[in-house]
Amino acid sequence: MSDTRSKIRGFILNHFLFGQDPGLTDGASFLDEGFIDSTGVLELVAFLEKEFGVKVADDELIPDNLDSIDSIARYLAAKKPGT
């Protein structure tokens, strides 16, 4: 598991699942599984901006970018400078 995925997983487990891992897979939808609600998405965005030094634009606040560990990892890879 990459460091990026590990950091995202740790944040999700600690802030939304209270340290309990219900079998969260990298492809599991946070919204469909009920792990994160719309307010939680804002907390997640704040974490991503601080931890990874990215700016998440309003038009990027979509499930394709932020609804699973996989989608966040892809989104962050695309946001890297020079890519």
Residue pairs with C-beta under 8 A, 6 or more apart in sequence:
1 9
2 73
4 52
4 73
4 76
4 77
5 26
5 69
5 73
7 51
8 69
8 72
8 73
9 24
9 26
9 69
11 44
11 47
11 51
12 24
12 30
12 35
12 36
12 44
12 69
13 19
13 20
13 21
13 24
15 40
15 43
15 47
16 30
16 35
16 36
16 40
17 24
17 35
24 33
24 35
24 69
25 69
26 68
26 69
26 70
26 73
27 68
27 69
27 70
28 35
28 68
28 69
29 63
29 67
29 68
30 36
30 40
30 66
30 67
30 68
31 37
31 63
31 67
32 67
36 44
41 61
41 66
44 66
44 72
45 56
45 61
45 66
48 54
48 56
48 72
48 76
49 55
49 56
52 76
52 79
54 76
54 79
56 65
56 66
60 75
63 71
64 71
65 71
65 72
65 74
65 75
66 72
66 75
77 83
